[in-house]
Amino acid sequence: MYALIVNPKAGFGRAKRVFKKIKKSPLYNKYDCQCFFTENTGHAETIAYRISKQTPSVKCIIVVGETVRFTRSLTG
């Protein structure tokens, strides 16, 4: 499984638009992908932690949004 953590408010909504393009990609539909949207500060870490602990089949976590969220996701 490939997991995407998206901050829909990042870049004044740009991250959400980028995700929409990713979702239309043939690769997104070819592989088992799940998307998780952040809702508040610190949510990216919580999502990353849960994904890493509850889903052993995760091959990759992709973060779409701010650099701070990416760094926090790594610590999650």
MITIMI-138777 format. One record per residue (C-alpha): residue in three letters; y, x, z. Coordinates in pm, 1 decimal, padded with zeros to 6 digits, m for minus. Last residue first. Example, Ala and Ser with C-alpha at 12.3 -4.5 7.8 and 13.67 -1.06 7.14 Angstrom:
<selums>
<selum type="SER" y="m00106.0" x="01367.0" z="00714.0"/>
<selum type="ALA" y="m00450.0" x="01230.0" z="00780.0"/>
</selums>
This chain:
<selums>
<selum type="GLY" y="01040.5" x="00547.6" z="01385.0"/>
<selum type="THR" y="01196.8" x="00895.1" z="01361.9"/>
<selum type="LEU" y="01165.8" x="00888.2" z="00985.1"/>
<selum type="SER" y="01318.0" x="00541.9" z="00973.6"/>
<selum type="ARG" y="01620.6" x="00667.3" z="01165.8"/>
<selum type="THR" y="01680.2" x="00933.0" z="00903.0"/>
<selum type="PHE" y="01647.8" x="00679.5" z="00622.5"/>
<selum type="ARG" y="01873.3" x="00431.1" z="00801.3"/>
<selum type="VAL" y="02137.4" x="00700.5" z="00839.3"/>
<selum type="THR" y="02108.9" x="00786.1" z="00470.7"/>
<selum type="GLU" y="02195.9" x="00428.8" z="00378.7"/>
<selum type="GLY" y="01988.7" x="00192.4" z="00173.1"/>
<selum type="VAL" y="01653.5" x="00173.4" z="00001.4"/>
<selum type="VAL" y="01381.1" x="00336.9" z="00211.1"/>
<selum type="ILE" y="01041.7" x="00396.8" z="00051.8"/>
<selum type="ILE" y="00736.6" x="00427.9" z="00276.1"/>
<selum type="CYS" y="00432.7" x="00576.9" z="00104.4"/>
<selum type="LYS" y="00055.0" x="00560.2" z="00104.6"/>
<selum type="VAL" y="00018.2" x="00287.5" z="00365.0"/>
<selum type="SER" y="m00352.2" x="00205.2" z="00414.6"/>
<selum type="PRO" y="m00342.8" x="00252.7" z="00791.5"/>
<selum type="THR" y="m00116.9" x="m00050.7" z="00838.8"/>
<selum type="GLN" y="m00048.4" x="m00132.6" z="01200.6"/>
<selum type="LYS" y="00083.0" x="00196.6" z="01337.4"/>
<selum type="SER" y="00282.2" x="00334.4" z="01043.0"/>
<selum type="ILE" y="00411.3" x="m00007.7" z="00937.9"/>
<selum type="ARG" y="00511.1" x="m00096.4" z="01292.4"/>
<selum type="TYR" y="00702.2" x="00229.1" z="01336.7"/>
<selum type="ALA" y="00878.6" x="00197.3" z="01002.1"/>
<selum type="ILE" y="00983.3" x="m00161.9" z="01079.7"/>
<selum type="THR" y="01113.3" x="m00070.6" z="01423.8"/>
<selum type="GLU" y="01303.9" x="00227.6" z="01287.5"/>
<selum type="ALA" y="01459.6" x="00013.5" z="01012.6"/>
<selum type="HIS" y="01561.6" x="m00249.9" z="01270.2"/>
<selum type="GLY" y="01780.4" x="m00007.3" z="01461.8"/>
<selum type="THR" y="02103.8" x="m00177.8" z="01365.9"/>
<selum type="ASN" y="02042.9" x="m00527.1" z="01230.1"/>
<selum type="GLU" y="01844.4" x="m00737.1" z="00982.5"/>
<selum type="THR" y="01651.2" x="m00482.7" z="00780.9"/>
<selum type="PHE" y="01453.2" x="m00618.9" z="00488.2"/>
<selum type="PHE" y="01081.8" x="m00541.2" z="00451.0"/>
<selum type="CYS" y="00915.5" x="m00519.5" z="00111.1"/>
<selum type="GLN" y="00545.5" x="m00494.4" z="00040.0"/>
<selum type="CYS" y="00390.0" x="m00318.8" z="m00256.2"/>
<selum type="ASP" y="00024.9" x="m00319.6" z="m00368.5"/>
<selum type="TYR" y="00053.7" x="m00146.7" z="m00703.8"/>
<selum type="LYS" y="00090.1" x="m00286.5" z="m01054.6"/>
<selum type="ASN" y="00369.4" x="m00527.1" z="m00962.5"/>
<selum type="TYR" y="00605.8" x="m00257.8" z="m00841.8"/>
<selum type="LEU" y="00492.5" x="m00030.5" z="m01125.7"/>
<selum type="PRO" y="00596.7" x="m00286.0" z="m01388.2"/>
<selum type="SER" y="00951.8" x="m00270.2" z="m01251.1"/>
<selum type="LYS" y="01118.5" x="m00604.4" z="m01178.9"/>
<selum type="LYS" y="01098.9" x="m00541.6" z="m00803.6"/>
<selum type="ILE" y="01268.5" x="m00203.4" z="m00847.0"/>
<selum type="LYS" y="01561.5" x="m00369.1" z="m01024.3"/>
<selum type="LYS" y="01596.3" x="m00625.1" z="m00743.8"/>
<selum type="PHE" y="01576.6" x="m00338.4" z="m00494.4"/>
<selum type="VAL" y="01871.9" x="m00167.1" z="m00660.7"/>
<selum type="ARG" y="02073.9" x="m00488.7" z="m00633.1"/>
<selum type="LYS" y="01992.8" x="m00511.7" z="m00261.9"/>
<selum type="ALA" y="02092.8" x="m00149.0" z="m00214.6"/>
<selum type="ARG" y="02424.5" x="m00218.9" z="m00390.9"/>
<selum type="GLY" y="02515.8" x="m00493.6" z="m00145.2"/>
<selum type="PHE" y="02835.2" x="m00330.1" z="m00017.7"/>
<selum type="GLY" y="02662.1" x="00007.5" z="m00020.6"/>
<selum type="ALA" y="02410.4" x="m00104.3" z="00235.9"/>
<selum type="LYS" y="02402.5" x="m00477.9" z="00314.8"/>
<selum type="PRO" y="02049.7" x="m00540.7" z="00184.1"/>
<selum type="ASN" y="01903.6" x="m00258.7" z="00396.8"/>
<selum type="VAL" y="01564.5" x="m00229.5" z="00230.7"/>
<selum type="ILE" y="01243.4" x="m00086.6" z="00373.6"/>
<selum type="LEU" y="00985.1" x="m00060.1" z="00097.8"/>
<selum type="ALA" y="00616.7" x="m00020.3" z="00177.5"/>
<selum type="TYR" y="00357.1" x="00106.1" z="m00069.3"/>
<selum type="MET" y="00000.0" x="00000.0" z="00000.0"/>
</selums>
